[in-house]
């Protein structure tokens, strides 16, 4: 493959990846406005938060099925339909009037992302290996984060014009779709595996620990897009653009640490990277719990982003290494399921705690949990049964 085509393949993978983070957090800055717009609905505050996170539930439900289908029928056959569904369901917020119709559209958006994300992560594992894979996985997550900065910033400014305008950003999928037809391809090695004799293949049982860890990681991190807009409003921040820029700070710092993941990882074990990442997130959430000013809140979000940015590629790399090629799509589908199930469950975990503890109290509890997880992975680093997988 010519160098220019190889480069365009990477760019196409990165662009499809960016749609994943855009699918959920893009509308985060408009949550307070949406709550006001649907204030005549019972439980409006909760339903609006659900509009943000319900795609995650359907991503989680769809991804394992998508993983099995792409292992059986190929990586690319479902991608076109997924991107078309993404466009229609994502942009529906421009005109929908009923809050429950919003929920249906967002659920369909989740189905589209569950398919497309499983495909794109699996293709990265198919196309690249070794050091090249490690570097590209970091770049992939960084690019998703950079896309998040752009989308959150644009969403904030568009929301100041009207809360429906950020939904126009979902039309970007139509621009990316022709690139997938031109520059993505079905890996020959996977074709051979599918055509060869079937055999029972399983991933190491340890991989399930990574899935559960992913669930906890995203329950904690998704407190940021769900709760931060309301927290900043309580601090006196009145402009949606400022809320969008604050959220973009965590996304920017996650891009930095993801891009340099290959340097952070170096010769360190995977569990050591988790120790670093959870420690940084713990610092960030603890500071959020204590701060009462916008600048310090932004600094806290910087630390949270640095932590999650190191752990996202770390998770993908570890699962890619543990998953046999014959069932790679299935295992990445499971990873995607736990990733977005954590995002969906985050408001359900947090909402009952808001009344007794307040949003600041929730941030403090999250900081404590994250420090405990950091210590857990530090201890796992020294267990012989873990070290055989931890390199």
Secondary structure, DSSP 8 states (H G I E B T S, - for coil): --HHHHHHHHHHHHHHHHHHHHHHHTTGGGHHHHHHHTTTSTTHHHHHHHHHHHHHHHHHHHHHHHHHHHHHH-SSTTHHHHHHHHHHHHHGGGT---HHHHHHHHHHHHHHHHHHHHHHHHHHHHH--HHHHHHHHHHHHHHHHHHHHHHHHHHHHHHHH-TTGGGGGGGHHHHHHHHHHHH----HHHHHHHHS--------TTHHHHHHHHHHHHHHHTHHHHHHHHHHHHTT---HHHHHHHHHHHHHHHHHHHHTHHHHHTTS-HHHHHHHHHHHHHHHHHHHHH--SHHHHHHHHHHHHHHHHHHHHHHHHHHHHHS-GGGHHHHHHHHHHHHHHHHHHHHHHHHHHHHHHHHHHHHHHHHHHHHHHHHHHHHHTT-HHHHTT--
